[in-house]
Amino acid sequence: MDATTTSNTPIPAPFFAGPFEGSERAKEIIERVQAYLHGELADLAREHHVDHEHGAPRELLQRVWRRSQELGFYGMTLPEKMGGLGLSVLEHVLIKEAIYASGSPFAPHVFGELSGPPRVGALARQATPEQMRKFILPVAQADKAICFALTEAEAGSDAGAVQTQAVRDGEDFVITGRKRFISGSPFADYAVLMASTATDPAQGREVTAFFVDLKAPGVRVESGYKTMAGQSSTGDIVLEGARVPATHLIGEPGRGLALALGRITVNRLLHCPAMVGLATVALRDARDYAMQRKQFGRAIGQFQAIQHMLAEAATELAAARALMIGTARQIDAGAEARAEASMAKLFCSETAFRVADCAVQVHGGEGIVQGRRVEFLFRMLRMYRVLTGTSEIQKNTIAKELLGDAVR
């Protein structure tokens, strides 16, 4: 089924002409997904007054998930045996970048990044047939949504310090604790949740992964707060003696962190396309505003001070994008690329924020008014310097790879 462009929203052209860096398959997917984003989804956002700060209700998101699946986008990041396309890392990066560069508020939902197939694809090797039937396939088919719950008040960068306890009681585990800042939890049906199964935590850590039904007795999601970007797609998961069947344990007891962090290098890199895409939106908005806004009888883009700001932002963004693409190629070629993925996450997040800062500055007074997209992007891209591993954590990883045993 084709995605047709039904609105008058034009598809933005790249800043600079050049050959496409990826495969013909990726190019074709990007063309189709751009038509979808700037057509049907642009119309849907206008009809329901959805923007980056005013999210869609669960019912509308479900509609987007199912339509995206009909068009072949929703599960495309899954392995081929699960109905996906078996994308290379480079293909995944380029497609995701194009999705976020559209500026669509539905960008995180086109292939279910926030609560869909990318959350479960890596679990297929560990899941039992029952878990595949009950949890993974419904998510892959856009019938259910899932989130990943690791972070707690005392467990963030120190992922193994989880305080949520899972105690075996017959055929169940009884789980008690609170997960904090869990993306996608307000509209999720299930969680992949990490809890300590250590009988004596003083003797060592033992973190185990579970599938948890968020509608089960003893489980609730508290989502009465917003991030600094104004979004309400994040919440806490509170478990008060929730009984979770032992059959919902994922893999082996005590292997939860290995499961969570097993693809950390790739996952760090895969956050970069969102940053680069959003920074592209900010730079495009700044450029367009500089060509339209007049002062002293001229467009402000004719002033050298503005030209230099835009030139520096474009250069830094091009460098960040090149590092992202180069790291994707290394991983596809079989490299571990631990340092390179952390470099990419560090540089892309810091650069994207500087680009957003430049965009606000170019807009002047208009740039600091809520409702302007660059003002939102400034706040959103500031968050990426903290999300998915702070810049300081990335520097630690880079230093360890660079200096070896000297810092271990």
N, C-alpha and C positions, 0 to 999 in steps of 0.2 A: 504494500500500500504506500502511496506517495504522500509526502507531507507538502502541502501546497501553501504558497504565500498568499494569504487572502487580505492582509492589511496593507496599508501604504507605508509601512516601516521599511526603509531601505536597508539592505545588508551593507555594513560599512566595508570599505576597501582597506587593504593593508596600508600601513604608513609608507612602506618602501616596496617597490616592485622587486621581485626575485623569484627564483624557482622554489617550488614547494619542497620541503625537506623530507617528507615522508613518502609512503607508498601510494600507489594509485587507489588502493582500497581506502586508505585513510582520507585521501582527497575527496573521494566520492561520498564518504560518510559525512565529512564536514559540510559539503555542499547541501546534502539533504537535511542535516540537523540545523543548519543556519536557516533554511527555508522554513523549517518547523518553528524555530525560536522566534523568528521575525514575522511569521505568519500566524498560525493558530494560537501559539502561546502568547504572542503580543496582544492579539485580540482578546484572549481569555483574561489576561492581566488587566486590560482596560475595562472589560465588562464587569469584573468583580473587584475593581479598585485595589488590586494587589501590586505592591511595590516592595522594595527591599526592606522597608521598615513596617509594612503592614502585610503580614504573612497570610497565606491562604488557610482556610479551615481544612481539617482532615478530609472531608468529603471531596473538596476540590483537588487536593493533592492526590487522592486516590484516582481521580479522573485523569490527572496528568500522568500518573504512573502507568495506568492501563493503556492510555493512548500511546505513550512512549514505547510500551512493550509491543503494541500492535505494529508500530513503525520499525521495530527492530533495534531500538536504542537502549531500552531499559536494562536488558541483560547482556549487552554486548561485551562487557568487561569480564564476563564469566568464562571459565574454560569451555572448550568446544563440547566436551562430553556432557556439560550442563546446559547446552543450548546457546552458549556464547560464541563469540567470534575468535577467541584465542588470540586477542590482540597482542602485538609486541609492546614493550614498554614505550618505545618511541611513538607508535600509533596511538596508544592510550594518552600519552602526554599531549600530543598535537590536537587530538579530538577534544580533550577536556579543556585545553587552552581556548580553543575556538568557542566552546560552549560558554565559558565565563566571559570571554571578550564580547559576547553578544550584549552584555548588560542586562540580561533577562533575570527577573526575580525568581524564575523557575529553574535557573541553571543547576542548582544542586539536585534537582529531582528528575532530570532528563534520563540519566542512567542510574538513578537511585543511589547516588553517592552518599547521601545523608542517612538513608534508612533502608536501602534496598540491596540488590545483588552484590555490590562490592564488599558489603559487610559479611557475607557468608561464603563467597567463592572459595576462600582459602580453607574453609572448615570442612569441605567435602571429603578430604582425605581422612579426617578424624571422625566424622559423623557416622552413627549407626544407621541402618535402614529406617528405623523408626524416627530418628532425628531428621533424616532427609525428608521423610514424608510429612512430618508434623511441623517442622520449622523452616528448613532450607528451601524446599520446593515452593511453598506458599509465598515466601519472600521473593524468590526468583520469578514467580509468575505474577507479581504485583498484587497479590491478594492480601498480604500481610506486610507490616513494616517492622524493622528490627533496629536496635541501637547497640552500641558497644559500651559497656559500663565497667571502667577500671578506676577512674579518678575518685579520690576521697579527700577530705580535708587535710589528711596527713600523708596522702599517697598521690603524688603527681609525678614529678621528676624521678622520685624514688618509687618506682612502680611496684616494687615488692613489699612495700610497707602497708599493705591493705589491712584494715582493721575489721572489715566485714567478716563475720565468722559463719562457717557452714559446719554444723555438727551432725554426724550420722545418727539417725534414729530409725532403726528398722529398715524399711524400704525407701525411706526419705532422707533428705538432708534438711535440717532446720536452719534457715539463714536469717541473720540479724545484722543490720548495719545501714549505712547511708552512703550512697554514691552521689557525687557532686559534679555539676557542670557537664551533664551527659547530653551530647548533641543528639537531636532527633527524638529524645525520650517523650516529649509531650504528645507526639502522635504515633509512637511505636506500640506495637502489640507485644513484642518480645524483646528481651535483652540477652546479649552474650555477656554474662556477668562474672567477674573475678571475685573470689572469696577465699579466705584462709581456711584450710582444712587441717592445719597443724594442731595436734592434740596438746602440744606444749610449745607455744610460740617462742618461749625463751630458748628452746633448743634449736630453733631455726625456722626459716620461712617455708611454707608450703602453700602455694597459690594454685587454686583449681578453677577451671572454667565450667560454667553451667549455662544452659538455656533456661531462662526464667520468663514465665508468663506474667506480664505486667498487670493483667486483670485478675490474677489469682488472689485469694484471701491472704492478708498480711503484707501485700505489696501495694504501694501507691506511688504516683509520680507527682511531685510538687514543682510547679512551673510558674510560680507567681513573680518571677523576676525576669529582667531583660539584660542582655549584654550591653556594653557601651555602644554597640552598633544599633541598638534599638530593637534587636530581634528577640523573639520569644520562643525560639526553636530549641532551647536548652532548658534542662530541668534537673531536679534531684530525684533519685530513686530511693525510696525508704522501704526497708524490709524489717518487719516486726514479727519474728518467729514464723516467717513464710516457709511452708513445707514444699520442697521441690523434690520430685521423684528422683531417685538415684539414677534412673535411666536417662535423666537430662544432663548428667555429667558428661562433659565433652573431652574425649581422649582419656588420658590417664590422670589420676589424682596427682597433684603437685606439678603438673606440666602446663598450668594455665599461662604462666608468663612466657614460656617458650612458644606457646600457641599465639599469644598476643603479640610478641615481639619477633616472631619468626620471619616476618616480611618487613621489618622496620625500615630497612634500607630502601626498598622499593616504595614503601608507604610515605617515607619522608620526601622522596622525589615527587611522588604523585600529588603532594599538596602544592607543589610549585606552579603547576599550570593555572590553578585558581588565582594565585597571587599575580602571576604575569598577566592573565586575562583581565582581572579587575584593574590592574595598573594601566593596561592598554585602554580600558574604558576611560579612566581618569585623564590620561594623556590626550586622548581623542577629544574629550570634553574641553580640556584646556586649550588645545589648538583651535577648535571651532569657536570658542568664546573669544580668543585673541583675534580671530579674523573678523568677528562681528562687532565687538565692543569698541566704541569710538571715544577718544579723548583728544582734546586739542585739535579736533578736525581730522584725526586719522585713526585707523584701526590700531589698537594697542599692539597687535602683532608686528607693526612696522617699527616699533621701538626696539633698539638693540638689547636693552635689559630683558625684555620679554623673550626675544629671540634666543638669547643665551640660556635663559631658564629652560625653555622648551628643548633646546639642543642638548643640554646636559641631561635632562630627564630621558630623552629619547635614546641617548648613548648608553646610559646606565641600564635602561630597560633592555636594550639590544644585548648588552653584555650578560645580564641575568638570564635572558632567554637562551643565549648561546650555551651558557653553563648548564642549564636545564637539559637542552637537547643533547649536548655532549655526554652528560652523565647517563641519559636514557640509552644512548648508543653503546656506552661501555657495559651497562647491565645486560643489554640484549646480546652483547658479544661474550658474556660469561664472566665478566669481572664482578668481584664482590662490591666494590665501589662504596664502601662504608664512609670513607672520608669525603668522597666526591658528593654523595647524596646529602651529607650534612652541610658541605660547602654550598650546595645548591639551595637547600632550605634556608640557610643563614643569609646568603647573598640575595636570594629572591625576595625574602620577607623584608629585609632591611631596605632593599632597593625599591620595592613596590610602595613602601610607606613614604620614601622620599619623593617618589613620583606623585603620590597623592598629595603630599605637602606642597609640591610645586603647583599642582592643579588648583589647590585652594588659593595659593598666593596669586596666581594669574587671574583668578576670578575676583580677587579683592573682597570688597564687602559682600558681594553675592556669594562668595565661597564659604562664608561662615554662617550663612542662614540655613537653618534646618529646612529640608525640602529640596535643596540643591543636591544633585547626585554626588558631586565631588565632596561635599561635606560628609555624606554618608560613607563614601569610599575611604575618606581620611580615617574615620573611626573604625571601619571594617578592617582596613589594612594595618592599622595599629595593632589590632587583635592578633593578626597572624604572626607577629613577633613573639607572641606568648604561646599561641595554640600549637598543638602537635609537637611539643618540644621547644623550649625557649631558645633564643639565640645563644645564651650562655651554655646550655646543654649541647648544642651543635658544636660550639667551640671546644668543649671538653672532648667530644668524640673525635674531632679533627686532630686535636693535640695528641690524643692517645694513639691514633693511627700514624701520626707523624713522628712521635718520639718513642713509640714502642714501650718496652718494659720500664723505661725511665720514669714514666708517670703512672704505672699500673699499681 
